[in-house]
Amino acid sequence: MNATTRPLLQVQDLNTRFHTLDGVVNAVDGVDFEVYRGETLGLVGESGCGKSVTALSILQLLRCPPGEIQGKILFEGRNLLELDREGIRKIRGNDISMIFQEPMTSLNPVLRVGEQIAEAARLHKDMNRHESWHWAREMLRMVQIPGPGSRSRQYPHKFSGGMRQRAMIAMALSCNPRLILADEPTTALDVSIQAQVINLLARLQEEMKLSYLFIAHDLSVVEHINDRVAVMYLGRIVELATDKALYQNPLHPYSQALLAAVPVPDPEISRKKILLQGDVPSPMNPPTGCTFHTRCPECMDICSQEIPIFKNMGNEHWVACHLR
């Protein structure tokens, strides 16, 4: 990405904390990244590493209190964290939309699918009821749902898993946003439907000039849609690189382990897998130094004592590791 290109979204030193009865949980700890116009930035890592909290923090969808968001979230140069409730409401759905992880729980079960899409159009595009329903049918047609006229009048339980996910995509696109936060949009789908949804998102990105922050825990899912990839572990980004650089030459042991977990048909390659020991530590009581050192197969004494600096290893390949 050209260094002179201005980012569409710029997250700087993002910290998201939750105050609980047992103490303070740092769900996101000093995260920095940019999303440029027309690109897809993949945000990957195991469950519980803070990916979804990062996306929810951008749109301030966390309940505060007990949540607390600090840092800067610049969208086209404007800090979203400085906006009041009405200001951020105008951004949600209109400029930045989110595709949630579980469509069955995200869609309202007692409202027709068309009404849920039309509601956003009436709110942000100043349409009347007739215009918004026509727009809802067009959005369902855009995401390739057959029979959009009749389907728009059905309830979510009448849709298959893949169709519900397409309906969520239609809802996210209904106000022509510039940035989509896609929170594991293919997790609950089988492999063939995953491929269809990924291809659909890629086509819509090209046609509508969209930017994506694509959250996933499986690197194989996003391999063909990402431009750059940020690897996250226990609330921190440990590696950031172009898609090609990360898949061909991962520098952080955690990135190497994630790639090694991707199934491959070659038995010679499978014998070289990296096996991580133990579970992800609790964010309420994270390890000192590098938070990955308790599971790292290449851990050194310094790893448990000092937090590694996020370094540029050349060609915009960044990594936070004492081995580099």
Secondary structure, 3 states (H helix, E strand, C coil): CCCCCCCCEEEEEEEEEEEECCEEEEEEEEEEEEECCCCEEEEECCCCCCHHHHHHHHCCCCCCCCEEEEEEEEECCEEHHHCCHHHHHHHECCCEEEECCCHHHHCCCCCCHHHHHHHHHHHHHCCCHHHHHHHHHHHHHHCCCCCHHHHCCCCHHHCCHHHHHHHHHHHHHCCCCCEEEEECCCCCCCHHHHHHHHHHHHHHHHHHCCEEEEEECCCCCCCCCCCEEEEEECCEEEEEEEHHHHHHCCCCHHHHHHHHCCCCCCHHHHCCCCCCCCCCCCCCCCCCCCCCCCCCCCCCHHHHCCCCCEEECCCCCEEECCCC
